[in-house]
Amino acid sequence: MSARVLLVVLVLMNLVSAIGVVHARHRHREQFFALTRLEKARDELNIEFSRLQLEQATFAESNRVDKIARERLGMKTPEPGDIAVVQP
C-alpha cells in the first residue's frame, strides 16, 4: 500500500515538474519577444537621434547662419571705422 502511495506521489510530482518546465519556457519566450521589440525600438530611436544631430549640425553651420542673417535680418559686416574697442 505504501509503495502505491509513493508511486502516485512521484507521478504527481513529475507532472507538476513538467507543467513548471512548460510554464517557465513559455515565460522565457514571451520575455525574449518583448526584449526583441524593445531592442528594435531602441535601434529606431538611435537612428532618429543621429538624424536629429545631423540636422542640428546643419542648421548651426556658420555659413548658413551668416546667409540667413544677411538675407532675412539685413545684417552686414561692420566697416573698420564703425568698430569701437572698449577698454576696461
C-alpha positions, 0 to 999 in steps of 0.5 A: 500500500505504501509503495502505491502511495509513493508511486502516485506521489512521484507521478504527481510530482513529475507532472507538476515538474513538467507543467513548471518546465512548460510554464517557465519556457513559455515565460522565457519566450514571451520575455525574449519577444518583448526584449526583441521589440524593445531592442528594435525600438531602441535601434529606431530611436538611435537612428532618429537621434543621429538624424536629429544631430545631423540636422542640428549640425546643419542648421548651426553651420556658420555659413548658413547662419551668416546667409540667413542673417544677411538675407532675412535680418539685413545684417552686414559686416561692420566697416573698420571705422564703425568698430569701437574697442572698449577698454576696461 
